[in-house]
């Protein structure tokens, strides 16, 4: 197994979170809400616990794939680490963007967007079902081309550690060159916005260049409205982790046919067979933007 540096980083996450919470209280910024913060911490703990099992299984699968590799890439060479960094970051972009456009993956990823507050605690608000439902598939090509599984999982941890600090409102826009190349708090605030212009934008991990190249970039203009277009009205980690899965299965089951039911899993959040809810793309084509877009219960409007 790779070095679990992410676990060693957790005490520093908690320390920085505590400092930001103290600053918020002192400056009356209202960046934190107690129940919301404990919901985020509960989800983070659950993610760590499920990760002990799922990461071991993923490592085993990647090791099996590695036996059939096309090349053997040498980790002692400097260029290996450059290739590894870009390969991992691009894989993350593909995974992240897909998670916003395919209901099956959104059902896990929605957890990370479920807070109406944008702070360092929200960075710890992680899925319990992502690995088990196949998010690792976006990295499965890497052992096949010759990246050793140890270093794939290692670089994934580096990416997640980097992404912790961008979950804050206390850092404004950075110098233009940094904003042009890297994912920053400004770019990621947009990603967590539920405003129509901000929906499904800025899927970067470390480098924002992927969004610029593939047309998913949106600069931060007015302050985002955080959360979901229809929020999950609970702070209970288990409810936050499984509500969208439950709604998705319920709507697929009651859709009237197997084909339609399958579409609920492969179509975009907001898709419905009867037009009772709409996707982001459908809403953007409408002259009015007042219509609701339900990315939590993707076939229900109320």
N, C-alpha and C positions, 0 to 999 in steps of 0.2 A: 504493500500500500504506500501511496505518496505521503510525504510529510504533511500533517494536518495543521498547517500554519493558520488556517482560518479559525480554528478553535483557540489557538494561542492569542489571536487578535481580539477575542470576545471581551476580555477585561478592559482593553483599551476602548472598545466600542462603548461599553457601559460608562467608562470614565468621561469620554467626550460627550456622550448623551447627557450625563448628569451636569456637566459644565454648561451645555446649551440650555438645559431646563432651568438651571439657576439664573443664567443670563436672561432668559425669557421672563422669569418671575421678577427679577430685579428691575428690568426695563419695561415691565408690563406689556410684553409683546404678544402674550396669549398664544405662543407657539405650541403649547402642550395642553392636553386635557387628561386628567388622571386616568379615567376608565379607558380612554383610547390608548394611552401609553401602555397600560397593563395588558390590553388586548394585543398590542404589537409585541410585547415581551413574551406573552404566552405563545404566540405564533412562532416567534423566533426559537423558543425552547423546543417546541414541537418539531420544527424543521431540523434542529440539531439531532434530536433523538431519532427521528426517522432516517436521517442521513447516515447514522451508524450502519444501518442495514443496507439501504439502497446504494450507498457509495461502494460498499464492498461488492455488491452484485454487479454494479456497473464496471468496476475494476476487473472483475472476473470476465465479463463479456468482452471488454476491450482487449484483455489479454488473449482471449480466444481469437478475436479478429486479427490481432497482431501476428499470430502465427502464419497468416496468409498474406502478409504485407508485401507490397510491390517493391519497396526499397527499405533499407535500414539507415535511418538518419542518425548521425553521430552527435550526441548531446555534448561532446567535448569541443565542438566547433562553434565559433561565435555566430555563424549564420544560422545554425539550428535554432537558437533562441529568438532570432529575428523572425524566422519562418513560423515558429511556434506561437509567438505573440500575435502575428497577423492572422494565422489560421484560427486561433482560438477566438480572437475578437470578431472576425467575420462570422464564425459559427454562432457566436452569441447574438450578433445582429440578426442573422437568419432565424434563429430560435425566437428571439424577442419579437420580431416583426410578425412572424407566424402566430405567435401567442395572442396577438391582437386581431388577427383576421380569421382564425379557425376556432370555433366554439370549443372543440375538444381540448385544445391547449389553453384557451382563455379561462376555462373552468378552474384551472389551477392557478393561473397567473393573476386572476381577478383579486385574489387575496392581497397581493402587494399594492393594489390601487384602492383598497377599501377604506383607508383612513381619510378623514376630511381635514387632517392636519399634515403639514409637510415639515418634517423634522427628522432628526437622526434616529428616533425610535421607529419611524416608518420604514427606515432601511432594514430593520430587523423583522419586519412584517412579511414573512416568507411562507411559501406554500408548504403543505404537508404531503401533497400528492404529485408534485411536479416530476420527480424522478421516477416514481412508480408508474406514471402515465406516459412516460416515454420522452421526456425532454432531452435525455441523453442521446437520442437518435441523431440530433443535429451535429454531434461531435463524433459519431461512429465512423465517419470517413477518415478521420485522422490516424487511428492505428492502422488502417488499411494501407495508407500511403507511407507509413513508416515512423510515425511519432510513437514513442513508447508510452503506454497507458499511465505510467507514473507521472510523466511530465505533462500529459494532457490534464489530469486531475489537479496537478500542481498549478498550472496556469489558470485553470478555472477559479481556483482560490484567490490568486492574485487579482483577477478581474473583479471578484466579489468584494474583496477588501478595498480596492480602488473605488468601487461604486458606493461605499458607505458614506464617504464625506460629501458627496454631491447631493445628499438628501438634507438640504438646509436652506432656510431663507436668510440666514445671517451673513451669507457671502453674496455680494452683488456680482455684476458681470466682471470678468477678468480681462486682462489685456487681449486685444483683438486676435493676435496670433494664437494664443491659447484657446480662445473661443472658437477659432476657425478649425483647429485640429482635434481638440479634446472634448470629451463629454464633461460638462461643467454643471454646477448647481443651476445656473440659468437655463441651460438646455434641458436639464432633467425636470425642472419645475414645469416646463411646458408639457413634458411627457405625462406628468401626473395631473394635468389639468383636465377637467370634464367639460370645458367650453368647446363648442363645435369646432372652432378653428384650431384647437390644440389636440383634439382627439386623434389617437393613433399616429403621433409624430415623435421623432427623436428616440429611436429604438437603440441607440448606441450603448455599448458597454464602456470601453475606454476611449475609443476614437469616434468622433462625430462625423468623420469623413465618409463613412458608409451611408449615413442619412443624406449627406450632400450629394453623393454619387447616385443614389437610387431614388431621389425625389421624396424622401420622407422627413426632410428637415423643416423646422418651423422655429424662427427666432422668438424669444420672449418679448412680448410687447406689453399689454396690460397684465396685471397680476392674475394668475390662473385661479379658477375655482377648483379646489382639490376634492378628490373623491371620485365617485362614480356618478353617472347620469341618473341612476336610481340607486341610492345607497342601501346597504344592508343595515337594517336598524338593530344592530346588536354589537356588543363589545366582547361577546363570548368567543374565544378563539375557535372552538369546535364549530360553532355556527358559521363563523366567517370562513372557515376552511372548507365546509361541505355544502353550504346553501346553494351555490351556483350549480354544483354537480347534481344536487337533488332536483332543482328546477329543470335542468337540461334533460335528465332522464324522464321526468314527469311529462314534459311537453312532447318529447319524442314518442313516448308510449301512447299519449292521447291524440297524436297527430292524424291517426286514421289509416296509415299504411307504413309498411316497413321502409320503403324508399324515402318517404317524407321524413320518417323518424331518423334515418341515417343522415339526411340533409341537415338536421338540427345540429349534428356533431361536426359536420365538415364545412358548413356555411359560416359566414361571418357573424359575430355577435350582433344581435338586433334583427337577424333574419327571421321571418315567420312565413308559414305557408299560406296564411290568410290575410296578411297585410296589417296585422294588429300592432306590429312594431317594425322598425326599420333600421337598416345598417347605417353606419356613418356615411358611406358613399351615397346611399339613397337620400339621406337628409341633405347632403351638400348639393344635390341636384335640384332640391326644392327651392322655390323663391322665398319661402318663409323658413326661418330657423327656430321657430317657437315650438315646433313639435318635439316631443320627448324621444330620446333614444335610450332604450333599456339594454345595457350591457350586463346587467346582473341576471334578470329574468328575461332572456332574449326573445320570448314570445308573448310577454304580458305587458299590457299598458293598463294603468288604473288611474 
